[in-house]
Amino acid sequence: MADPESLRQIAHSRAPLSTWLGVMLLFALFGVIVLAVIGPMPRGSDYEETRAKKRMEQLKSVREDAEKALNTYAWVDKNKDVVRIPISRAIELTTADLAKQKPAPAGPIATPQAQSPAAPTSPAPGASPKPGAAQPAGSPSTSAPAASASPPAQTAASPSTQAPSSPSPATQPAASAPASPVPTTGP
């Protein structure tokens, strides 16, 4: 095995000129290859203009084919006697056939079932308490559940009959005040 001093000299010695020359030639060769690949590629507006012309020609031919298919007579399959007719003629024939036909009767329409009168309904909007507000002892929501199940025509009584059962706005606690068992009175 070589002694450590000789290994250190080999590691720290300058690379010979031929090594540098070889590296430079490799870079030059890489550059030539890149230019050879990229060079013949089309550049500039001529390439885009020719591509645009080709696309326009293809679009024109597709539209002409579609126009021809929609407006001319032709055989689709002669063996099966299938033909293509112009779209305007097809519309005329179809509307004539549909005009001769009698419309089919409509099926039965499902109607909603009437609710039974004993079914519980939602309380009237005026009788619903505000969330977070204290309810007085004589409020309509705590009095009898039958009153909330009655139709709105019966709950909308005259103001004189409703006044004793519901407190006036002055006697109800404010919404921002904490709920208390005793209603506060206003000035």
Sequence and secondary structure as in RCSB ss.txt:
>XXXX:A:sequence
MADPESLRQIAHSRAPLSTWLGVMLLFALFGVIVLAVIGPMPRGSDYEETRAKKRMEQLKSVREDAEKALNTYAW
VDKNKDVVRIPISRAIELTTADLAKQKPAPAGPIATPQAQSPAAPTSPAPGASPKPGAAQPAGSPSTSAPAASAS
PPAQTAASPSTQAPSSPSPATQPAASAPASPVPTTGP
>XXXX:A:secstr
   HHHHHHHHHS   HHHHHHHHHHHHHHHHHHHHHHTTS  SHHHHHHHHHHHHHHHHHHHHHHHHHHHS EE
EETTTTEEE  HHHHHHHHHHHHHHS               TTS     GGGS  TT    TT HHHH HHHHHS
 HHHH   HHHHTTTS  TTTS  SSS   SS     
